[in-house]
Amino acid sequence: MQKSSQNQINYWPYAIVGMILTVVVLGIWTIKVAVNNPVQEERTYMMKYQDVDANINEILARQKAFESKYRVDLGMNRLRVGENRIKVAVADKAGNPLVGAKIFVIVTRPTTSKENIELKSFAVRDGIYVSEPFTIKRGGRWNIEVKIEIGTDIGFETYKTFVKI
């Protein structure tokens, strides 16, 4: 005689319910992580990405025209924790310093816009535009993004740097 199969337990319903609960828990976890880490808006060329996307060909043509007329040097900037100043040297292709350029600078971290420092006031000393003082409180990677307007010409430069603690 054979034993009855009524004493055997079927585990399939438990496995299906367990998988459904796992998917629900992972979905809730994903939403929680997404809410705690909001999207950072990209500001390449100091514009919203929609404006950059719509006008990229014009922006690149203006950048190329700017680079054919002018030289920009940001290499003298070494940021540190504490008080800093940004120096931007602008010259024509012959090396003559230019006076009268409008300079806009954003000192930012590459991964967040929470610590952005916007600089709009510059003094000209020996052909070098020097910003007002500002303070950096944290070390790590920083970008210096510069927009330069000379008449109708507009150029953009980015300088990446690391601030030691």
C-alpha positions as CSV (number, residue, x, y, z in Angstrom):
1,M,0.0,0.0,0.0
2,Q,1.0,3.5,-0.7
3,K,0.8,6.3,1.8
4,S,-1.6,9.1,1.1
5,S,-0.1,12.4,-0.3
6,Q,-2.3,14.5,1.9
7,N,0.5,14.8,4.5
8,Q,2.9,16.5,2.0
9,I,3.1,20.3,2.2
10,N,3.1,22.4,-1.0
11,Y,5.5,25.3,-0.7
12,W,4.7,27.1,-4.0
13,P,2.0,29.4,-2.6
14,Y,4.5,30.6,0.1
15,A,7.2,31.2,-2.5
16,I,4.8,33.3,-4.7
17,V,3.7,35.4,-1.7
18,G,7.3,35.8,-0.6
19,M,8.3,37.1,-4.1
20,I,5.4,39.5,-4.2
21,L,6.3,40.9,-0.7
22,T,10.0,41.2,-1.8
23,V,9.0,43.3,-4.8
24,V,6.8,45.5,-2.7
25,V,9.6,46.1,-0.1
26,L,12.2,46.8,-2.8
27,G,9.8,49.3,-4.5
28,I,9.2,51.1,-1.2
29,W,13.0,51.2,-0.6
30,T,13.6,52.6,-4.1
31,I,11.1,55.4,-3.6
32,K,12.7,56.3,-0.2
33,V,16.2,56.5,-1.7
34,A,14.9,58.6,-4.6
35,V,13.2,61.1,-2.3
36,N,16.2,61.4,0.0
37,N,18.5,62.1,-3.0
38,P,16.7,64.7,-5.3
39,V,17.8,65.3,-8.8
40,Q,20.5,68.0,-9.2
41,E,19.8,70.3,-12.1
42,E,22.7,70.6,-14.5
43,R,23.8,74.1,-15.4
44,T,26.3,73.7,-18.2
45,Y,27.1,77.0,-19.8
46,M,25.3,78.6,-16.8
47,M,21.9,77.9,-18.4
48,K,19.2,75.3,-17.9
49,Y,19.8,72.2,-19.9
50,Q,16.7,72.8,-22.0
51,D,18.1,76.1,-23.2
52,V,21.4,74.6,-23.9
53,D,19.8,71.7,-25.8
54,A,17.7,74.1,-27.9
55,N,20.7,76.4,-28.7
56,I,23.7,74.2,-28.6
57,N,24.8,74.9,-32.2
58,E,24.7,78.7,-31.6
59,I,26.5,78.3,-28.3
60,L,29.3,76.2,-29.8
61,A,29.7,78.6,-32.8
62,R,30.0,81.6,-30.4
63,Q,32.5,79.7,-28.3
64,K,34.6,78.9,-31.3
65,A,34.5,82.6,-32.4
66,F,35.4,83.6,-28.9
67,E,38.4,81.2,-28.8
68,S,39.6,82.5,-32.1
69,K,39.9,86.1,-30.7
70,Y,40.7,85.7,-27.0
71,R,42.8,83.7,-24.5
72,V,41.5,83.0,-21.0
73,D,43.8,81.7,-18.2
74,L,42.4,80.2,-15.1
75,G,45.5,78.2,-14.1
76,M,46.5,80.5,-11.4
77,N,43.6,79.5,-9.1
78,R,44.5,77.2,-6.2
79,L,41.5,77.0,-3.9
80,R,41.8,76.1,-0.3
81,V,39.5,75.8,2.7
82,G,39.0,79.4,4.0
83,E,39.1,82.7,2.1
84,N,39.8,82.6,-1.6
85,R,39.7,84.9,-4.7
86,I,39.3,83.9,-8.3
87,K,41.7,85.3,-10.8
88,V,40.8,85.3,-14.5
89,A,43.3,86.6,-17.1
90,V,41.7,87.7,-20.4
91,A,43.8,88.7,-23.3
92,D,43.5,89.0,-27.1
93,K,45.5,86.5,-29.3
94,A,48.4,88.9,-29.4
95,G,48.7,88.8,-25.6
96,N,47.4,92.3,-24.9
97,P,45.3,92.3,-21.7
98,L,41.6,93.2,-22.1
99,V,39.8,95.7,-19.9
100,G,36.0,96.0,-19.9
101,A,35.0,92.3,-20.1
102,K,32.1,91.2,-18.0
103,I,33.0,88.1,-15.9
104,F,30.6,85.8,-14.2
105,V,31.9,82.9,-12.1
106,I,30.3,80.0,-10.3
107,V,32.4,78.0,-7.9
108,T,30.6,74.7,-7.5
109,R,31.0,71.1,-6.5
110,P,30.5,68.7,-9.4
111,T,27.8,66.6,-7.7
112,T,25.6,69.2,-6.0
113,S,24.4,72.8,-6.4
114,K,23.8,73.3,-2.7
115,E,27.3,74.9,-2.1
116,N,27.4,77.1,-5.3
117,I,29.2,80.4,-4.9
118,E,28.3,83.0,-7.5
119,L,30.8,85.8,-8.2
120,K,29.8,88.8,-10.3
121,S,32.0,91.6,-8.9
122,F,35.6,91.8,-10.3
123,A,38.4,94.3,-10.0
124,V,41.0,94.6,-12.8
125,R,44.6,94.5,-11.7
126,D,47.4,94.3,-14.3
127,G,45.0,92.8,-16.8
128,I,43.8,90.2,-14.4
129,Y,40.2,90.2,-13.1
130,V,40.2,89.4,-9.4
131,S,37.0,88.5,-7.6
132,E,35.7,89.6,-4.2
133,P,36.7,87.3,-1.4
134,F,34.6,84.2,-0.7
135,T,34.9,81.3,1.7
136,I,35.1,77.6,1.0
137,K,34.2,75.5,4.0
138,R,34.8,71.9,2.7
139,G,37.5,70.2,0.8
140,G,37.1,67.9,-2.1
141,R,36.5,68.4,-5.8
142,W,35.4,71.9,-7.0
143,N,34.8,73.4,-10.4
144,I,35.3,77.0,-11.4
145,E,32.9,77.8,-14.2
146,V,33.4,81.2,-16.0
147,K,31.3,83.1,-18.5
148,I,33.1,86.0,-20.2
149,E,31.3,88.7,-22.3
150,I,33.3,91.0,-24.4
151,G,31.0,93.1,-26.5
152,T,28.8,90.6,-28.4
153,D,31.3,87.8,-27.9
154,I,30.6,85.2,-25.2
155,G,32.9,82.5,-24.0
156,F,32.8,79.8,-21.4
157,E,35.7,78.1,-19.5
158,T,35.7,75.5,-16.8
159,Y,38.6,74.8,-14.4
160,K,38.5,71.7,-12.2
161,T,40.4,71.7,-9.0
162,F,40.8,69.8,-5.7
163,V,40.7,71.5,-2.3
164,K,42.8,69.8,0.3
165,I,41.5,69.7,3.8
